[in-house]
Amino acid sequence: MQLPSTALSHVPAQSRDAYTGVDYNLGYVVTHYDLDLDYRVEPNRLRGIARISLRSTSDIAKLNLDLGGAMVARRVTATVEDNRRGDGKKPSVRVSKFRQSGGKLRLQFAETVPAGTTFVVEVRYGGCPRPLRTPWGEIGWEETESGALVASQPNGASSWFPCDDTPSAKAAFDIVVTADKPFLVISNGELVSKSSAGGALTKWHYRTHHPMATYLATVQVGEFSPIELGPSCTAWAPAHLGAVVREEFAQQQDMLDFFAECFGPYPFDAYQVVITEDELEIPLEAQGLSIFGSNHVQGDHVFERLIAHELSHQWFGNSVGLKRWQDIWLNEGFACYCEWLWMEHAHGIPVAESARAHYGVLARKKQDLLLADPGPRDMFDDRVYKRGALTVHALRRLMGDKAFFRAMRSYIETHRHGCVGPEDLFAQLRDFGANQRELKALCTQWLEQTALPKFPS
């Protein structure tokens, strides 16, 4: 798979992610994860072999990967691919020792690995997976009443596989999971194969056709039944919820088609929705799928806006990802705005009416949040979501509908399966006619000042 250049160029200016507090892993890029997992549901025991394809971006004598929680590395080896040095000799890549500490798997090489070397690190590891405790709650691999789920935003991927867990480090994935019958396994991408792995086990092999950030990789294990929602949409839910799921998600395909009209073709092969037996505080998105709790399916469409919100992340957040977490408004602001777009399309509620209502709510809240850099404590604050959506509305009002939606379709296409910052969005808007002086003034007011600007009428 050819990865976009933005997926291979995440070279941070500092050594630590200011939002997650995790040190960056420098000196290499990952191009592919090949995960072979063996999961036993009842004891919640996971054994894995991760084969990680890398390319060194500088001469390196050591290498760090993110691996935390209950996962323990037991054996680490490296093999070089057939790339020759200038003298015609094949470089050597041999792990002399490794250790785990502070959420990192730290490898030491027997000799320095030259820049430009492509090689594979194989990690054999295991444990009883559990989510990581973070300022935003428990994230990562979580045992459920009848299986397991993975929801890793922003940095919980290391709870279940060794990785470079930063949003700009996109890579291809093969995810193979062997699990007990009768449990089904749902993961990202295409189901390449499903086969018996002994009388009581089934092996599931999924493959992504587009690069993916590690926090968007997921495994859902449960006793699910498939429910077809349309040509591009499938739901997976406990059998007893079948009727109510069909009702709750009856418009899922229509939503997908509508967002495709607004922003360009759906970025992935298909869209899946997983409904867990457990209740969840909020729905969650992964690449190519979203996860809802049983409490989100009542048959009364109360959570319709959240269904729209999670779907829209396939364009904003999953295909077009983030270079850095401080720009989370790009994901959540557009997803909230998509809620308003859908409510206008499906129910005749004007976007301006939704925007005005949420502006009123924001006006009554504390005005101390800087949208351009909300800080780790507030990165998932509702004010980021709604002020972000109002910023999008202000940009639309500035440009006019025709130019705005043309610019957005170009933005999604230009940065498809890559990573962006606000500067990439604004460059696209200027290309489609936004006045630079007016655009700068708008962005200063909405992004770089805490006071709530005037409503964008």
ZAMARGU-4260 file (C-alpha; in steps of 0.2 Angstrom, whole numbers, plus 5000, padded with zeros to 4 digits):
<rodrens>
0) 5000/5000/5000 | 5006/5017/4996 | 5004/5029/5011 | 5002/5047/5008 | 5017/5058/5013
5) 5008/5066/5028 | 5006/5048/5035 | 5025/5046/5035 | 5032/5063/5040 | 5026/5066/5058
10) 5042/5073/5065 | 5038/5083/5081 | 5047/5099/5086 | 5047/5093/5104 | 5050/5077/5112
15) 5034/5075/5122 | 5016/5076/5117 | 5010/5091/5127 | 4992/5083/5128 | 4995/5065/5132
20) 5011/5068/5141 | 5019/5053/5132 | 5036/5054/5125 | 5037/5054/5106 | 5045/5039/5098
25) 5059/5046/5087 | 5070/5040/5073 | 5058/5029/5063 | 5041/5028/5055 | 5029/5013/5055
30) 5022/5007/5038 | 5013/4992/5043 | 5006/4982/5059 | 5003/4964/5057 | 4994/4958/5073
35) 4991/4940/5077 | 4981/4939/5093 | 4974/4925/5103 | 4960/4930/5115 | 4951/4919/5128
40) 4935/4928/5133 | 4931/4920/5150 | 4948/4922/5158 | 4951/4939/5148 | 4968/4933/5142
45) 4977/4940/5127 | 4993/4933/5118 | 4999/4942/5104 | 5013/4943/5090 | 5015/4960/5083
50) 5026/4961/5067 | 5029/4980/5065 | 5037/4986/5048 | 5047/5001/5051 | 5059/5013/5041
55) 5073/5022/5051 | 5073/5041/5048 | 5090/5043/5056 | 5104/5032/5062 | 5097/5024/5078
60) 5105/5013/5091 | 5089/5011/5101 | 5070/5012/5098 | 5055/5014/5109 | 5037/5008/5106
65) 5022/5012/5117 | 5016/4996/5127 | 5008/4998/5143 | 4994/4992/5155 | 4995/4974/5158
70) 5004/4969/5142 | 5021/4961/5145 | 5033/4959/5131 | 5042/4942/5132 | 5052/4941/5117
75) 5058/4954/5104 | 5068/4951/5088 | 5071/4961/5072 | 5074/4956/5054 | 5080/4968/5040
80) 5072/4968/5023 | 5082/4966/5008 | 5089/4984/5006 | 5108/4986/5003 | 5120/5000/5008
85) 5131/5009/4996 | 5144/4996/4998 | 5132/4982/4993 | 5131/4975/5010 | 5114/4971/5019
90) 5113/4981/5035 | 5112/4971/5051 | 5097/4974/5063 | 5099/4964/5079 | 5090/4967/5096
95) 5103/4965/5110 | 5092/4969/5124 | 5075/4976/5128 | 5065/4982/5144 | 5048/4989/5148
100) 5045/5004/5159 | 5034/5019/5160 | 5022/5013/5146 | 5037/5010/5134 | 5045/4995/5127
105) 5063/5000/5125 | 5074/4991/5112 | 5093/4992/5111 | 5102/4987/5095 | 5118/4977/5094
110) 5125/4990/5082 | 5118/5007/5075 | 5104/5005/5062 | 5108/5017/5047 | 5095/5029/5041
115) 5084/5023/5027 | 5084/5005/5033 | 5068/4995/5032 | 5065/4981/5045 | 5053/4972/5055
120) 5052/4971/5074 | 5043/4956/5081 | 5036/4957/5098 | 5029/4942/5107 | 5018/4948/5122
125) 5003/4944/5133 | 4993/4947/5148 | 4976/4950/5154 | 4972/4967/5145 | 4964/4981/5154
130) 4961/4999/5150 | 4974/5013/5154 | 4969/5025/5167 | 4970/5043/5160 | 4964/5060/5164
135) 4950/5057/5152 | 4944/5040/5160 | 4949/5022/5156 | 4953/5020/5138 | 4959/5005/5127
140) 4955/4987/5129 | 4940/4984/5140 | 4932/4968/5146 | 4913/4968/5144 | 4899/4957/5151
145) 4900/4946/5135 | 4917/4949/5127 | 4928/4964/5125 | 4928/4981/5116 | 4942/4993/5112
150) 4940/5012/5112 | 4957/5021/5113 | 4956/5039/5110 | 4968/5048/5112 | 4982/5036/5117
155) 4975/5019/5123 | 4981/5008/5109 | 4996/5003/5119 | 4984/4994/5131 | 4983/4980/5118
160) 4998/4981/5106 | 5015/4988/5104 | 5014/5004/5093 | 5019/5022/5089 | 5004/5029/5098
165) 5002/5047/5091 | 4988/5053/5080 | 4999/5058/5065 | 5008/5041/5063 | 4996/5032/5051
170) 5000/5015/5045 | 4992/5000/5036 | 4985/4986/5047 | 4982/4967/5047 | 4973/4961/5062
175) 4970/4943/5065 | 4961/4937/5081 | 4958/4920/5086 | 4943/4919/5099 | 4932/4907/5107
180) 4916/4901/5099 | 4902/4907/5098 | 4909/4925/5100 | 4911/4935/5084 | 4926/4947/5081
185) 4923/4964/5072 | 4938/4975/5068 | 4943/4988/5055 | 4944/4986/5037 | 4939/4971/5026
190) 4936/4953/5033 | 4949/4944/5023 | 4945/4927/5030 | 4936/4918/5044 | 4941/4900/5048
195) 4939/4887/5061 | 4955/4886/5072 | 4950/4870/5081 | 4934/4864/5087 | 4931/4878/5100
200) 4940/4893/5091 | 4937/4904/5076 | 4951/4914/5067 | 4946/4931/5060 | 4957/4941/5048
205) 4954/4959/5045 | 4964/4971/5033 | 4963/4990/5031 | 4965/4996/5013 | 4969/5014/5020
210) 4982/5020/5033 | 4975/5021/5050 | 4980/5030/5066 | 4983/5018/5081 | 4970/5026/5092
215) 4957/5021/5078 | 4961/5003/5078 | 4948/4992/5087 | 4943/4975/5091 | 4925/4971/5096
220) 4922/4954/5103 | 4904/4948/5107 | 4889/4938/5103 | 4883/4948/5089 | 4870/4946/5075
225) 4872/4955/5058 | 4859/4968/5053 | 4859/4975/5036 | 4856/4994/5036 | 4859/4997/5018
230) 4872/4994/5003 | 4886/5002/5013 | 4881/4999/5031 | 4880/4984/5043 | 4875/4984/5061
235) 4881/4971/5074 | 4871/4969/5089 | 4865/4956/5102 | 4850/4946/5094 | 4837/4952/5106
240) 4840/4970/5101 | 4838/4967/5083 | 4821/4975/5080 | 4825/4991/5090 | 4842/4992/5082
245) 4833/4992/5065 | 4822/5006/5070 | 4836/5016/5078 | 4848/5015/5064 | 4835/5015/5050
250) 4842/5031/5042 | 4860/5026/5044 | 4862/5023/5025 | 4853/5039/5021 | 4865/5049/5033
255) 4880/5041/5024 | 4873/5046/5007 | 4869/5064/5013 | 4887/5067/5020 | 4894/5060/5004
260) 4884/5073/4994 | 4891/5087/5006 | 4909/5081/5007 | 4913/5069/4994 | 4913/5050/4993
265) 4913/5039/5009 | 4931/5037/5012 | 4931/5018/5016 | 4925/5002/5009 | 4910/5000/5021
270) 4903/5007/5037 | 4899/4996/5052 | 4890/5000/5069 | 4893/4989/5084 | 4880/4989/5098
275) 4887/4981/5114 | 4877/4972/5127 | 4884/4984/5140 | 4879/5002/5142 | 4892/5015/5137
280) 4893/5033/5143 | 4895/5039/5125 | 4896/5032/5108 | 4914/5030/5101 | 4921/5030/5083
285) 4935/5019/5076 | 4940/5019/5058 | 4926/5012/5047 | 4915/5009/5062 | 4907/5016/5077
290) 4902/5008/5094 | 4886/5011/5104 | 4880/5005/5120 | 4863/4996/5122 | 4857/5011/5131
295) 4859/5021/5115 | 4846/5010/5106 | 4828/5014/5113 | 4819/5015/5096 | 4814/5033/5099
300) 4828/5041/5089 | 4833/5051/5104 | 4851/5048/5100 | 4849/5052/5081 | 4861/5067/5082
305) 4875/5055/5090 | 4872/5043/5076 | 4876/5057/5063 | 4890/5063/5074 | 4900/5047/5074
310) 4897/5043/5056 | 4904/5060/5051 | 4920/5056/5059 | 4924/5045/5045 | 4927/5060/5035
315) 4933/5072/5049 | 4945/5063/5060 | 4947/5046/5052 | 4951/5049/5034 | 4957/5067/5037
320) 4966/5065/5053 | 4975/5076/5065 | 4994/5081/5066 | 4992/5085/5084 | 4979/5084/5098
325) 4978/5102/5102 | 4968/5104/5085 | 4954/5092/5091 | 4941/5105/5086 | 4944/5101/5068
330) 4937/5083/5072 | 4924/5088/5084 | 4918/5104/5078 | 4915/5097/5060 | 4906/5082/5068
335) 4894/5093/5078 | 4891/5104/5063 | 4886/5088/5053 | 4873/5085/5067 | 4865/5101/5062
340) 4867/5098/5044 | 4858/5082/5046 | 4844/5089/5057 | 4841/5102/5043 | 4841/5089/5029
345) 4830/5076/5038 | 4819/5086/5049 | 4819/5104/5042 | 4827/5112/5057 | 4838/5126/5050
350) 4857/5125/5054 | 4856/5143/5059 | 4843/5138/5072 | 4853/5124/5079 | 4869/5136/5079
355) 4859/5150/5088 | 4853/5138/5102 | 4870/5131/5105 | 4877/5149/5105 | 4865/5153/5119
360) 4871/5139/5129 | 4890/5143/5126 | 4886/5161/5131 | 4880/5156/5148 | 4896/5146/5151
365) 4913/5151/5158 | 4923/5160/5144 | 4941/5154/5148 | 4943/5141/5134 | 4955/5144/5120
370) 4949/5134/5105 | 4966/5134/5096 | 4974/5126/5112 | 4961/5120/5125 | 4974/5110/5135
375) 4973/5092/5139 | 4960/5094/5153 | 4948/5102/5142 | 4951/5094/5125 | 4935/5084/5126
380) 4925/5098/5134 | 4908/5101/5126 | 4913/5119/5123 | 4927/5113/5111 | 4914/5103/5102
385) 4901/5117/5101 | 4913/5132/5099 | 4921/5122/5085 | 4905/5119/5076 | 4901/5138/5078
390) 4918/5142/5070 | 4913/5131/5055 | 4897/5140/5054 | 4906/5157/5054 | 4917/5151/5040
395) 4902/5145/5030 | 4894/5162/5032 | 4910/5171/5027 | 4912/5161/5011 | 4894/5158/5006
400) 4886/5140/5004 | 4893/5137/4986 | 4911/5141/4989 | 4911/5134/5006 | 4905/5116/5001
405) 4916/5116/4986 | 4931/5120/4997 | 4926/5107/5010 | 4925/5093/4996 | 4942/5099/4990
410) 4949/5099/5008 | 4943/5081/5011 | 4950/5075/4994 | 4966/5084/4995 | 4970/5077/5013
415) 4962/5060/5011 | 4970/5047/5022 | 4982/5060/5028 | 4984/5072/5043 | 4980/5091/5044
420) 4981/5106/5055 | 4971/5122/5054 | 4983/5129/5042 | 4978/5116/5029 | 4960/5120/5031
425) 4962/5139/5029 | 4973/5137/5014 | 4959/5127/5006 | 4947/5141/5010 | 4958/5154/5003
430) 4960/5144/4987 | 4941/5145/4985 | 4939/5163/4988 | 4940/5167/5006 | 4947/5185/5009
435) 4963/5183/5018 | 4961/5198/5030 | 4943/5193/5034 | 4948/5175/5037 | 4962/5180/5048
440) 4951/5191/5058 | 4938/5177/5060 | 4950/5164/5066 | 4958/5176/5078 | 4941/5179/5086
445) 4935/5161/5087 | 4951/5152/5089 | 4964/5163/5098 | 4953/5173/5110 | 4943/5166/5125
450) 4928/5178/5124 | 4914/5172/5113 | 4912/5182/5097 | 4896/5189/5090 | 4885/5176/5083
455) 4889/5173/5064 | 4873/5179/5056
</rodrens>
